[in-house]
Amino acid sequence: MTRRKNPAGGSATGDKRTEAGRGSGSGASTNEIDLIGEDLLQNILARLPALNFASAACVSRTWSSLCNRVLSRPKLSSAFSLHPNPEVAVEEVVNKVLSEPLRPDFAIVCISPAFSLQQIHQLIIQKLGSATPIVTYESMGIIGRNAITDELKEIDWEMTMEEDHMGQLEPSSFSGLQGILLVVGFVPGLKVDAIPLSRPIKDPGIVLLDEFVRDIKEYTASVSGCTSPAGMIMFGGSSANMKPVLDELDYSMSEGTFIVGDESGRFLHRGSRGQRCNSLGVALVFVRDRNKPHGIGDIDFHVTVSTGLSPIGQTFKAAAVKEIRHCEDCTTWLTARRQDLHDILDGETMLADINDEIGDNIEYTGLYIGVTKRRKSPVGLEKVRWVTSLAFHEVTRGDEQYLYVNGSGIRTGDSFCFYYSDSSAAASSCSNVSENLRRLKEGGDDRVVCKNGTGGVVASDGNKKEVFGGMIFACSGRGESFFGRSNVDSSPFLDNFPGVPFAGTFCCGEICRGSSSLYSREAQEQSDARCCQHVYSSCYLVMSYTPPLPEP
């Protein structure tokens, strides 16, 4: 029997059964289907689910070209399911996310701790393929649309907190919902990979920070020719101290590189380097492809933050500082003096002064000190550079000897002031974020429009942009219980881009690279201190696309 190559690149037999099959219903040849015309065929292909669409792209060069036209622009798709059966929940979100043409360039999976991390991770890999960079992690809650009803919800997993032996609050049980949120992105013109922050198996106390930064730079250089990526979404492990990591990334990367994410949680990942079980963190790295295909426009990322802390009281300087470590936990005991005064204050005195200033009219759920730290850059550099940063430490208690706060890295002489969680300030800050996004949507010659024109304004001249998706990383202390009403953190996106897909997660420490000026005591006050780790905040990552200029 003779064989000849068909247009799809496979083989077709030349017997009578094959010839007869071509003339019957489902056996019609691609040439006969092509007679309907490219425009109509493209319209049909654009309505296919992702898996059927991928198969159609393999039929012939013509079909592949039409499929590339359908997916010439970036796309973000997301959905959540609260089904208690993990297999059914995965099926629901995958069916929804892949209900339209989509080629997964990356995936983020947020799950309830009631589900098995390993099981969900493997199920998603089976659905999306092992070549897709995937991060699966346990979140504190999710923000998104239901895969079945399309209803938008901000969902807390109803975590129970208890104090550990150090007096720190930690998750003790999850008595609430089971569920999963899936976010999948197609980003033509970019390459994405999951790069792990590792530690040696023989010496798990060491963090391979130099290697991590080098891996990011080498991957970026291999794709784009430069050493700073467009940005990264970071996920830190529950036992990782992410501050030195973020400080070094902040110093090493160009100003235009965004960094957002969740600093603490259990996770699994898969990227081009496979899957490493000894990772302290992972970065989903977005790099501009210098060899992007002709006719592909530019993807841009925009970041803004809603803060939820208000400063209170005077500025202090740390006097005596003592770190107490137990396994991987650390508590700092300190005394302090007021700025320019010599009297040493204990924790009880400081807290009494703060509570007097706050008064009985303000309810708050968290009290922190914001410490300004001036340090040498943490990893090897050709020239020593001093870096100033603002770090928040939760206050656990105070007595006649010390003020007790979570975390480490405070030194004698560091200045700090107190901050308390403030729902009114957070709501006002959300309004400011909404205004920022409105300006992004309507601003000048560089206008941003929603995909398909929903809720946006098209620029009359110059390149027009379209917002095609976004993500929110919100503090687990926010949400309906904090604001007294639902969907406040979602409102800036809903108000400005109502038809655009977005998703989010509630975090145990929000990562967002930026300046500490957000926390300045006066509106006009400026600070050169950096701040990459936040509390009681919501970080917004907005993704936009600028189509290429039409050829003359």
N, C-alpha and C positions, 0 to 999 in steps of 0.2 A: 504494500500500500504506500503510495507516495504521500509526502507531507510538504506543505508550503507554509511559509510564515504569514500570519495574518497581520492587519494593521495594528493590533494591540500588542504585538511583540511576542505572542504565543505561537501555537501551531494549530492548523486546522486540517482535518483529514479530507481527502478528495474522493470519498466514496459516495454512493448514491444516497445513503441515509443522511449525510451532511447536506448534500444539495437539496434533498427534499425538505430537510428541516428549515432551510433558509426561506423556503416559500410558504411557510406556515406560521401563523400567529406569532407566538413568542419567539420563534426561530428566525424572525426577519433579520436580514443582514444590516450591518451598520450603514452600508451605502444607501439602503432603502430608507432607513430612519433619517439619514442626512438630507433626504429630499424635502423634508419639512422646512428646511431653512435654518441658518445659524441662529437668528434672533429668537425664533420659537424654541429651538433646542436649548439655547442658553437659559431661557425662561423656565423650561422644564427642569434642567439641571439645578437651577437655583432653588428649587422647591424640594430637593431631595434631602433626606437625613444624611448626617455626616458620613456614616459607613457606606451607604449606597453611593454617595457622591464620590468617595474615595475610589470605589470600584469603577464608577463611570469614567473617572479620569484616566484609567488604565486601558480603556477600550481602544482608543486610537489617538493619533497626534491631534486630530481635529478636536476630539472631545477633551483631550488634555488642555488644549489651548483655550477652549471655551470655559473649562473649569477654572483655569487661572484667571480668566476675566471675572468670573463670579467672585472669586476670592482675591481680588486685587487690593482690597482695603483691609485694615486690621479689624479684629473682632474680639470682644470679651463676652463670655457666656457663663452664667452661674445659676445655681438653684440649690435649695435645701430640701431635705426630707426628714420628718420626725418619726418615720416608721420604726417600731422597736426591733424589727428583724433586720440585721445588717445587710444581708444579701438583697432584700427587697428595697431597703433605703438606697443602696448603691445603684440598683437598677433604675429606680425612679429618677435620681439626679442625673445619671448618665444619659438616660433616654431624653430628658428635658434639655440638657446642655448640648447634646449631639443631635437634636431634632432638626437642625438646619446645617447647611454646609459649613464645615469647620475643620481646620488642620491644627491639632494641638501642638503649640510650641512650648507650652508650660502648663502645669496644673498645680493648684493649691487645694488641699483637702483639710477642712477643719472638722473635727469630730468631738462628740461628747465623750468624756472619760468613761462613760458606761459601756462604750464599744471597745473592742479589741483593736489597738493601734496596728498591730501586725496584720490582722485579718483584713481590715479596711484597706490598708496600704497595698496588700497583694491583690485584692479585688479590683482596685483602681488600676493597677499596673496591667492586669489581665484585660481590662476594658480599653485602656488608652495605648497600651504597648510599652515595652521596656525602653524604647528610644526617647520617650517623652520625659523631660525633667519634671519630677514630681516631689513635692514636699507634703507629707501627711503629718498633722500634729494635733494634739489635744488642746483645744481652746477653752476659754472660760465662758464662751457664748458666741452666737453668730448673728449676723445682719444679712438679710437677703430676701429673696422671693421663694415662696413655696413651689415645689416642682409640679404639684397637682393643681393648686388653686391660683397661683401667681400672686398671692397676697404677700405684701411686704411686712416683715416682722423683725424686731430686735429681740433676741431670745437669750435669756440667762439660763445656764444649765442648772441653776438652783444648787449651788455649791455650799456645803456646810464648812465653816472655818473653826478651827480650834487652836489654842496656844500650845506651842511645843515647849520643851524643857528650857529654852532660852527666852521664853515670853513672846516669841514671834508667832504671828498668825500663819497657819498653813492649812491647805485643803485636807479635810479628814474624811469626807465622803461626798458622793454625788447622788442625792436621793431624787433627782428630778428627771428631766427629759433625756431621751436618747435621740441622737440625730447626727446628720452629716451635711456639710456645705461643700459643694464642689465649684471651683472657679477654674475655667479653662480659657487660655488666651491664644490668639493667632496674631503674630506681630511681624508681618513681612518687612524686610529691611533691617531686622534685628536678629541676633542669635542669642539664645538663652541656655544657661547651664546651671546646675546645682553644684556649688563648690563648698566642700565641708571644711569646718574649723576642727582640726583633729588634735588628738593627744596620743602620745606613745602608749601602746598596750602595756609595756613593761614598766612605765613610769607615768601613770595617769594623772599625777599632780602637775605635770608640765603641759602648757598650752603652746601648740606650734603656731604662734601668731605670725612670725616671719614667713613661714611656709604658706600660711593662709593668704597673706597679702601678696606674696609672690605668685601664687597660683592664680589669683584674680587678675593680676597685671599681665601674666604670661598668656592667659586665655584671651584677655581683652586685646593684647597686641597681636595675637594670631588671627583675630577676626577683623579688627578695625585698624591696626597699625599704630594705635596710641595705647597708653597704659591705664587710662581712666575710663571705666564703663559709663554707659548712660545712667545706670543706677543699679540698685540691688534691694531686694526684699529679704531681710534678715530674720532668722528664727534662732533664738538662743535656747540651750538646754536648761533644764531646771536647776542644775548644779553649777552652771557657768557664771562667772563674773564678766559681764559683757562690757563693762566700762573701759578697761584698757583696750579691748578689741575695737570698740567704736571710736575711742580717742585716736587710735592709730589709723583707722580707715578715714576718719575725718581729716587727719593731717595729710595722708598719702594720696587721697583722691582729689581731682580738680573740683573747683567750686560748683560746676554744673552737674556733678554726680549726685543723684538723690539716694538717700538711705532711709528706709522705713521698715517697720516690722514689729515683732513681738519678742521681748528679750528673755522670756522664761517659759518653758513648757517642754513636755515630752514630744519627740518627733522622730520620724523616719524620712529618708530621702532617697531618691535615685536620680543620678545624672550620668554624664559621660564617663565618670570615674567609677560607676557602679554604686554600691551601697555600703557605707562604712558604719559599723555598729559602735565605734568608739568616738563618735563626733560630739563635740561640745556645742556646736552650732552649725548652721548651713546658710549660705547666701544664694539666693536665686538671682543670678547676675544677668543683666540685660546689656548687650553690646551692639553697637551700630556696625553693620556689615559693609565693609568697603566694596564688596563684590555683589551688592544687592542688584536684583534684576532691573533691567530698563523699564521705566514706566511706574516704578514704585515711589511713593512720596515719602515724607518724613514723619516719624512718630516722636512726639514730645511728651514730657512728664512734668506735671505741676504739683507742688506740695504746699499745703497750708495746714495750720494747727489751731485747734480750739483748746485753750487752756482751762483748767478747772481749779486752780489754786489762787488764793489771795494772800499777799504778804501781811504780816501783823507784827507790831512791836519794833524794837530797836535792832540795830546790828550788833552782833557779838563777835568776839574772837576766842577761839578754842584755847584753853589754858593747859590743863592736864588731860591727856588722851590715853586711853587704854583699850586695846582690842582683845576680846575674849572669843576664842575659836572653839567650836565643837564640831568635829567632822568637817562638813563643807559649809556649815553655818558660821556667821560671825556677827557679834554685837559689839558696838563701841560705847564705852563709858567715858563721859567727858565732863569737865567743868569749864567755865567760861568767864570772861569779863566783858563788860560793856565797852563799846568802842571808846578809846581814849581815857578809860577809867582803869583803876588798878584793883578794885575789890573783886575777889574771886566769888563767883556765884555757883551754887549747887543746882541740881535739877529741880528740886522742889521750889526754890525761889524763882527760877526762870519760868516754870509752868504756872506759878501763881500770878506772876506779872502778865503772862500771855492770856490767861483765863479772865483776868480783870479787864483787859482790853477788848477781848471778844465779847464779854458780857453774856447775859442770859437770852438775848434776842436772836442769837445766831446759833443754828444747829450745824454741826459738822461731823463727818465720819472719819476724817483722817487729819493728823497733824504731822508736819514734816519740818526738817530744817533744810534749807537750801545752802549748800556749802560751796564757796568759791575756792577752787583749787588751782594753784599755779605749779605745774610740774614740768620736768624734762620729758620730752617725747619718749614713750615707753619702750620702743625697740630701736635697734641699731640704725643710726643715721650718720652720714658723712660729717654733718655739722650738728652740734647740739642745738635744739630749739626748745624754747619754753612755751608751753601750751596752757592757757587758762580755760577752765571749764566750770560749769555749774552742775552740781550733783545733788539729788534729793535723797534724804535718809528719813525713813519713817520713825517718829518718836513713839517708843513703847511705854515709857514711864519715867518718873523722876523721884528721887528721894533726897535725904539730907546730905548725901555725898555726891551723887552723879546724876546727869541726864543720860538716859539709855536710848540709843538709836540703833536701827538695823544697818548692817553693812559695814564696810571697812574703807580705809583710804583717807581718813581725816587726820590731819597733823596739827600739832601745836602752832598757833598763829593763823590758821585758816579762819577767814571771816564767814559768818553765816547769819541768816535771819530765819524766823519762823514763817511757815505758810500753813494755811488750813484749807481743806476742801470746801469749795464755795459754789453751790448750785446756781446761784444768781449770776455770779461772774462767768460760770460755764455757759449758761444760756445766752448771756450777752456776747460771749466770745463766739458761740455758734452763729449768732446773727452777723458778727463781723466776718466769719468764714463765708457765709452765704453772700455777703456783699462782695467779698474778694472773688468768688466764683461768678457773680453777676458781671463784675468788671472783666473777668477773663472771657466771658461769653460775648460781651458787647464792646470790648475795648478797641477803639481806634481802627487803624488799618490792619491790625492783626486780630481780627475778630474770630471768635470760636463759636461754632454752631453745633447743635446736637446732631447726631446721626439721623439721617432722613429728614432733617429740618425741624425736628420736634423741639419746641420750646426755645429755639435759637434764632439768631438774626444773621442773615448772610451778608457778608461784606460786599459793598458795591464795587470795590476795586481791590487789586492785589490778591495774594493767595488767601483763600478762606480755609479755616480749620474746622474740623468737626471733633467733638468729644465723643469717643466711642466706648468709654468705660471708666471705672474708678474703683478704688478700694478704701476702706475705712479701718483703721486700727484704733479701737476705743478702749479706754480703761474699764476694767471689769467693775469698778466702783460706780460707774455712771449708769446710764439706762433709766428705766421708768422709776425705780425706787429712789434714784438720786434727784431727778428733775420733777417728779410728781406727775408726769405725763409721758406718753409713749412716743417713740420715733424721733426724739429731739436730735440725736446725733446724725440721723439720716436726712433731716430736713434740709441742710444746705444743698445736698445733691438733688433731692426731690424737687425743691423749689426752682432750681436752675436747669436741671437736665432730667425732666420727668420721664422721658422715653428711653433713657440710656441705661444699659445694664451696669449694675454696681453690686458689690458685696462687701462684707466686713466681718471682723472678728473682735470679740472682747478679749483684752490682753491682761497679762500679769506683768505689766511694764511696757510702755509704748516706746518704740524706737522711731525717732524722726530727727534727722540731721538738721541743725540750724543754729541760730543765735540765741543767747539767753535773754535778749532784750524783751522777749515776750513776758518775762517775769519781773521786769523792772518796776520799781516802786512808783516812779513817775512816768507819765506817758512819753515825755520828751527825753527821758534818760536813755543813753546809749551804753552798750557794753560790748567789749571785745571778747567776752567769755563765750565759749561754745556750749551748746546743750544738745545732746543726742538721746538722752534718756529722760522720759517724762512720766508724770503721775497725774491721774485725774484729767487726762487730756484725750482728745481725739485727733488723729493724724489722717489727713485726706490726701490720697494719691489720685490725681486726675490724669487720664491718658487722652491725648488729642492727636489728630492726624491731619497733615497738610498734603493735599494731592499735588502731583507734579504739575508744573505749568504746561499748558497745551503747546504742542509743537507748532511753529509758525507755518 
